[in-house]
Structure formats: structure tokens, C-alpha cells
Amino acid sequence: MRKKYFDKRKRFLELAENRTNKVIRSIHRLSNCSNKYLYKYKKGEVERMFKVIGEEIIKAKNSFIVVRKPEFKI
């Protein structure tokens, strides 16, 4: 039982670290689009873009919150 826990823990740590770093790299690449010499964009477009990103971050964060439903009792 304990080994299974550590295997799951190790797998989580590896995946979480790799995926977090991938997200951070993607955010850095996205920020490259802010170069007005190379790109043309409107303020509203940027606000919508970051609104959607923020909503997805909230969804992902909420998926880690465990909500226990009360047990049914008569």
C-alpha cells in the first residue's frame, strides 16, 4: 500500500513539474505577442484573451479542492 502511494506521489510530482514548466514557457511565448513593432492588436482582444486564461486557471485550481458530500442518514 505504501509503495503504491509513493509511486502515485512520484508520478504526480514529475507530471506536475513538467506541465507547470510547460505552461510557464507558453505564457512567456504569449508575452512575445505584445511587441507592437511586430503585431497589431486591440486592448479588448488582450483583455478577452487573459479573461479566458484566468477562467481556465480558476477551473484547474478548483479541481484540486476536494468537496466531501455529507453521508446520507435516516
C-alpha positions, 0 to 999 in steps of 0.5 A, a space after each residue: 500500500 505504501 509503495 503504491 502511494 509513493 509511486 502515485 506521489 512520484 508520478 504526480 510530482 514529475 507530471 506536475 513539474 513538467 506541465 507547470 514548466 510547460 505552461 510557464 514557457 507558453 505564457 512567456 511565448 504569449 508575452 512575445 505577442 505584445 511587441 507592437 513593432 511586430 503585431 497589431 492588436 486591440 486592448 479588448 482582444 488582450 483583455 478577452 484573451 487573459 479573461 479566458 486564461 484566468 477562467 481556465 486557471 480558476 477551473 484547474 485550481 478548483 479541481 484540486 479542492 476536494 468537496 466531501 458530500 455529507 453521508 446520507 442518514 435516516 
